[in-house]
Amino acid sequence: MEERAVVLSGLYPEDNFDPNGGWNVASTRYKWLRLPFVSWCRGPKGFHFYCGWRSSGNFGFKFNFE
């Protein structure tokens, strides 16, 4: 069995945003390195913000009004 190289942890580590709205704080661990992620959203069609390493492993920054 292959061990997973990246370990996600936090409130909703597999999602970029809290499904209920509000804050989502997560961390991605790759070997000894810890990569932070924080996001906030106001409803499905409102303000969205995130900054950090997403669940897919890439860095992103988003700030928009939908």
Beta strands, then each sheet from edge to edge (+ up, - down):
strand 1: 6-10
strand 2: 22-30
strand 3: 33-41
strand 4: 47-53
strand 5: 59-65
sheet 1: 1+ 2- 3+ 4- 5+
end
